[in-house]
Amino acid sequence: MSSSAERLVYDRADHDVALVRRAGIAVVTIGGALLAALAQTWWAYGIALGGFVAVRFWARHASAERARAPALEGKALLLGEDAIEVPREDGSVTRVGWRELERVEVDHDRLVIVLCTPSGEESIEPHFGGLGLDELARRIDARLRERRGPLAVSASR
């Protein structure tokens, strides 16, 4: 059994994807405007409107990601001896004890790792340690296996 805690530092590189999102937003916006202006048919207007609606939600998500980055800078997810400590954007830390943790799930729809406990669920976004969603879930599950015996990482609902 390992006796050391594992610190997985917040990885800002995941949020650098926001640049690609902003480029995509610009392309969809300009493309929709050009399509509506040049084609001037009902279906062109429908496609442009659909693109503008999608861009609105996409832009909101991208700006939320950018706002989150400074709040987590320098923080780390801690896989400790007796608990997982997850830093949050508001400066708080969510602590889930290994004994409380029933299972680890990967929710591919929301792109989060879900820690299931008797009192509810806590989610972790994969922005720590440079690990992707599945690899981070495996790392948490491996630590859980060390602490409590074998439990499986299950797929999303």
C-alpha positions as CSV (number, residue, x, y, z in Angstrom):
1,M,0.0,0.0,0.0
2,S,1.3,3.4,-0.9
3,S,1.8,5.9,1.9
4,S,2.2,9.1,-0.1
5,A,-0.5,11.5,-1.3
6,E,-0.6,12.3,-5.0
7,R,-1.0,16.0,-6.1
8,L,-2.4,16.6,-9.5
9,V,-1.8,20.2,-10.3
10,Y,-4.4,22.2,-12.3
11,D,-3.4,22.1,-16.0
12,R,-4.1,25.4,-17.8
13,A,-3.4,23.8,-21.2
14,D,-6.9,22.3,-21.2
15,H,-8.3,25.8,-21.1
16,D,-6.1,26.9,-24.0
17,V,-8.6,25.0,-26.1
18,A,-10.7,28.1,-25.6
19,L,-8.7,29.8,-28.4
20,V,-9.9,27.1,-30.8
21,R,-13.4,27.6,-29.5
22,R,-13.3,31.3,-30.1
23,A,-12.0,30.7,-33.7
24,G,-14.9,28.2,-34.2
25,I,-17.4,30.8,-32.9
26,A,-16.0,33.4,-35.4
27,V,-16.2,31.0,-38.3
28,V,-19.8,29.9,-37.6
29,T,-20.9,33.5,-37.1
30,I,-19.2,34.8,-40.3
31,G,-20.3,31.8,-42.2
32,G,-23.9,32.1,-41.0
33,A,-24.0,35.8,-41.9
34,L,-22.6,35.2,-45.3
35,L,-24.9,32.2,-46.0
36,A,-28.0,34.3,-45.0
37,A,-26.8,37.4,-47.0
38,L,-25.8,35.6,-50.2
39,A,-28.3,32.7,-50.4
40,Q,-31.4,34.7,-49.2
41,T,-33.6,31.7,-49.0
42,W,-35.7,30.4,-46.1
43,W,-33.4,27.4,-45.5
44,A,-30.3,29.7,-45.5
45,Y,-31.9,31.9,-42.9
46,G,-32.9,28.8,-40.9
47,I,-29.3,27.4,-40.9
48,A,-27.9,30.8,-40.0
49,L,-30.3,31.2,-37.2
50,G,-29.5,27.7,-35.9
51,G,-25.8,28.6,-36.1
52,F,-26.3,31.8,-34.2
53,V,-28.2,30.1,-31.4
54,A,-25.5,27.4,-31.1
55,V,-22.8,30.2,-31.0
56,R,-24.6,31.9,-28.2
57,F,-24.4,28.9,-25.9
58,W,-20.9,27.9,-27.2
59,A,-19.7,31.5,-26.4
60,R,-21.2,31.4,-22.9
61,H,-19.4,28.1,-22.2
62,A,-16.1,29.4,-23.6
63,S,-16.3,32.5,-21.4
64,A,-17.1,30.5,-18.3
65,E,-14.0,28.3,-19.0
66,R,-11.8,31.4,-19.3
67,A,-13.2,32.8,-16.1
68,R,-12.5,29.6,-14.3
69,A,-8.8,29.4,-15.2
70,P,-7.5,32.1,-12.9
71,A,-9.5,30.7,-9.9
72,L,-7.9,27.3,-10.1
73,E,-4.4,28.5,-11.1
74,G,-1.8,26.9,-8.7
75,K,-4.4,24.6,-7.1
76,A,-4.2,20.8,-7.1
77,L,-6.4,17.8,-6.9
78,L,-5.1,15.8,-3.9
79,L,-5.4,12.0,-3.8
80,G,-4.6,11.8,-0.1
81,E,-4.3,9.1,2.5
82,D,-7.9,9.3,3.6
83,A,-9.7,11.5,1.1
84,I,-9.8,13.1,-2.3
85,E,-9.6,16.9,-2.1
86,V,-11.0,18.8,-5.1
87,P,-10.4,22.5,-5.4
88,R,-13.4,24.6,-6.7
89,E,-13.6,27.9,-8.6
90,D,-15.0,29.7,-5.5
91,G,-11.8,28.9,-3.5
92,S,-13.4,26.1,-1.5
93,V,-12.2,22.5,-1.4
94,T,-14.6,19.5,-1.6
95,R,-13.3,16.6,0.4
96,V,-14.6,13.1,-0.3
97,G,-13.3,10.4,2.1
98,W,-12.2,7.0,0.6
99,R,-14.6,5.3,3.0
100,E,-17.5,7.4,1.8
101,L,-16.8,6.8,-1.9
102,E,-18.9,4.0,-3.3
103,R,-17.8,4.1,-6.9
104,V,-16.2,6.3,-9.6
105,E,-18.1,6.9,-12.8
106,V,-17.1,8.5,-16.1
107,D,-19.9,10.6,-17.5
108,H,-19.0,11.1,-21.1
109,D,-22.1,13.2,-21.8
110,R,-21.0,15.9,-19.3
111,L,-17.3,15.2,-19.6
112,V,-16.8,14.8,-15.9
113,I,-15.8,12.2,-13.4
114,V,-18.5,11.5,-10.9
115,L,-17.7,10.4,-7.3
116,C,-20.7,8.5,-6.0
117,T,-21.3,8.6,-2.2
118,P,-24.3,7.7,-0.1
119,S,-25.0,11.4,0.4
120,G,-24.9,12.3,-3.3
121,E,-22.5,12.9,-6.1
122,E,-19.5,15.2,-6.6
123,S,-18.1,15.9,-10.1
124,I,-14.5,16.5,-11.1
125,E,-13.6,18.0,-14.5
126,P,-10.5,16.6,-16.0
127,H,-8.2,19.6,-15.7
128,F,-5.7,18.2,-13.3
129,G,-2.3,16.6,-13.8
130,G,-2.4,16.8,-17.6
131,L,-4.6,13.7,-17.6
132,G,-7.7,13.1,-19.8
133,L,-11.1,12.1,-18.5
134,D,-10.6,8.3,-18.6
135,E,-7.0,8.4,-17.3
136,L,-7.9,10.6,-14.4
137,A,-10.8,8.3,-13.5
138,R,-8.4,5.3,-13.6
139,R,-6.0,7.1,-11.4
140,I,-8.7,7.8,-8.8
141,D,-10.0,4.3,-9.1
142,A,-6.5,2.9,-8.6
143,R,-6.1,4.9,-5.4
144,L,-9.6,3.8,-4.3
145,R,-8.6,0.1,-4.9
146,E,-5.5,0.7,-2.7
147,R,-7.7,2.0,0.1
148,R,-10.8,-0.1,-0.1
149,G,-10.2,-3.1,-2.4
150,P,-11.4,-3.5,-6.1
151,L,-14.2,-1.3,-7.4
152,A,-14.8,-0.8,-11.0
153,V,-14.8,2.5,-12.9
154,S,-18.2,2.4,-14.7
155,A,-19.3,4.2,-17.8
156,S,-21.8,7.0,-17.8
157,R,-25.5,6.7,-17.3
